């Protein structure tokens, strides 16, 4: 619709312009329209294409962000971040199919939840069912991946999981500290708090929260580059453009865009 509207408007304006010059029905008018209409189509198509990846860099904060539509678990050299509840549950009662912890087990451990559970318990202090602090991190290394399990949400009898914005902010602060301490090369994260974490706010406020937390922390002390992954089946068509506008207000500049 956008393409057709743009082309129609372009053609009409061109016709009016030529008619005012006296070219009512002449070869010049027809030739001009044959040139203008294809140009309008090309411009409209280019304008209607939404990029699937935007890379930003801050000139003074030594921080860079790449926001992309894709799959968190695509093979990469980045350290991926998977949010879990504060009990690090892997049981389907609290970690339903489709949750990040379940996807991690399927993609990295062949669906073997017990193997992942044993790895988690080997790094957690206290008893197996002990509630961990917000921002507690367990690192899961495999030959093909490096994953940080970030404690975030709480159990909820009806929705299985729930989280408040203040806890998200605290967890992000712990994540940045861990990244500095371990000298990580790149962090690859979803929109923290979205999905099965069951935050009561939408993707847009959570994305703004994530960007703000990263930038303010980077201004205090350098952090590794950040990759933010937007799921293809849940992406608001304006989310990348909103990200661009917000990043620019924070002083970032687009250095690369892919469609």
N, C-alpha and C positions, 0 to 999 in steps of 0.2 A: 504493500500500500504506500509506504513512504517513497519508494522508487517511482511509482506511477504518478503520485502527487507532484513530486519534484520535476519530473519530465514534463507533465502537463503545464505546470506553472512556467517552466523555462520556455516552452514552445509558445505559450500565449504572450509572454512578455516580448519575445522576439518578433512575433507577428505584429503586435501593436507598434513596436519601435519602427519596423520597416514600413508599415502602413502610414505612419505619421510622416515618413520621408517621401511618400508618394508611390511606393512600390506595391500597388494593390494586387496585381495579378501578372506577374512578370517572371521571367526565368531567374532573375536575381532573388526574388522572394523564395521560389521553389528551391533553388540551389542553397540559399542560406539556411532554410529549414532542414535540408538534407544533412548539413554540417552540424547545426545546432542540436538537433534531436539526439544523434549518437553521443555528442559531447555531454548532453544532459543525462543520458543513461549512465555513462561511465562515472560522472561525478556523483550521481545519486547512489549507485551501487557502492562506491567507495565510502560515501557518508554513512551508508546503512550497515556496513560491516563492523561488528563489534570485536575488538581484540580479545584474545583468550589469555594473553600474558602481558603484564606491564612490569618493567623493572625501574626502580627508583634509587637515587643516591642522594644523601644529604651532604652538602658542601663542608659543613663544620662539625657535625656530630659523629663522623666516621661510622655511619650506619648505611646499610643498603637493604632494600626490600624488593622481593620479586613476588608479585601476586599473580596466580595462574589458575585457570580452570583445569582440573585434572584429578589424578588418583594419588592419594597420600602414600600408598604403598608401592607405587612405581619404583623400580630399582633406581637408586641414585647414590651419590656419595655423601648425601646429607644425613644428619641425624634426625630421624622422624620422631614426632611427639604424639603419644596416644594418651588421651585422658581416660582415667578410670575413677571408680568411686573410692572413698577413703578406706575401704576394707580390701581394696585390690581384688574384688570378686571376679571369678571366672565362671561361676556356676550360672546356668541359664536363668535361674530365678531372678538374679540381679544383673546379669549380663546377657540380654536377649540377642537373638540373631540380628545381625546388622549393626550392632554396637561396635565401636572401634576395637575393644579388647577381643571380641569374637572374630572380627576380620583379621586382626593380627595373628591369632592362633591359626586361622585358615591359611593365611598367605605366607607366614613365616615358619610355622611349626606343623604343617600338614594336618591341621585340625586337631592336633593333640593338646587339649586343654590341660591335661595333667602335667605335661612337660613344662608348659608355661607357668602353671601354678607352682611347681617345685622350684623353678628359677626365682619366682617372686618371693616365696617364703624363705629362700636361702639368704635374701638380702634385707628382709624386714625384721625390725626389732620386736620383741614381745611374742605373745601368743598368736596363732594363725588368724584368729577372728578379731584381733585388736584393731580399733579404729585409729587410723594414722592421721597425722597433722595435714592440714591443707598444704599442698606444695611438696609433699614427700615424693621423692623420685626413686624409681627402681630402673636400673639400666639393663636392657636385654640385648646382648650381642650375639649375632650369628655370623657365619662366614659371609653372608650376603647383605647384612643390614645391621644398623645400630639404632636401637629404639629406646626412648625414654618414656616410662610409664609415669604419668603425672597425676597424683591424687588430687581430686577436685570435688566431686559431688558426694552427696550423702544418700543413703538408702531411703526409699519412700515406698510405703506399702501399696499404694495405688499405681503410681507411675514408674516404680522401681528405682527412680533416680530423681534428684532435685539439687539445685545449686543456686546460690545467691551471688549477685554481682561482686560484692565485696570479697568473697572467697576466690572468685576468678582473678581479681586484681592481685590478691596475695599469692596465688599459685603462679601467676606470671612473673612476679618479682623473684620467686624462688627459682623459676626456670632460667631467668637471665643470670642469676648468681651462679647457678650450676654450669651454665654454658661458659662463663668466664673462668670458673675454677678448673674446669676440665679442658679448657682451650679448644672448644669445638669449632670445626671449620664452618659449618652452616647448619641452621635449624630449619626443619621442615614441619610446619604445623597446620592443623585445620583451624577453623574459627573456634577458638576455645570457648566452651560453654554451650555451643549449638548442638543439635542432634540429641542423642540419648542422655546427655547431661541434664536436659530438661530445665534450662534456664527459662525464666518467665519473660525475657525480652527477646526480640528477634535478632536475625543475623546482622542487620545493619548496626545497631548499637554495640553488639559484641565485636564486630570488626573494628569499629572506631575505638573501642576499649583496648583491643589488642594492639592496634597501631599506636595509640597514645602511650600505653605502657612501655612498648619497645623504644619509642623515640625518647621519652623522658629518661628512661634508664640509660640509653646510649649517650645522652647528653652529659650524664654524670661520669660514665666510664664506657669505653668502647665495647661493643658486643659483636659477635660474629654475624654475618649476613642472615637475613630471615626470609624464608620462603613460606608464603601463605597459600594453602591449597583450597580452592573452592570446588565443591563436588559438582560435577556436570549436571546431575539430575535435580539439584536443589539450588541452582544459581539464579538469582535475580538478574535479569538482563541489564539492570543499571548498577549492579554491585561494583563492577570494575571501574565504571566511570565515577561512581561515588568515591571509591578508593583513591582514584587519581586526584579528584578535587580536594579531598581531605589531606592527602600526602603533600600536595602542593601548598596548602595553608600552613603545614608544619615545616616548610622550607625544603622539601624534597623536590627533585626534578626528574622527569621521565628520561631515562637514558636508552631505553629499548622497548619496543612494542611488537608483539607477534599476533597474527590473526589465524 
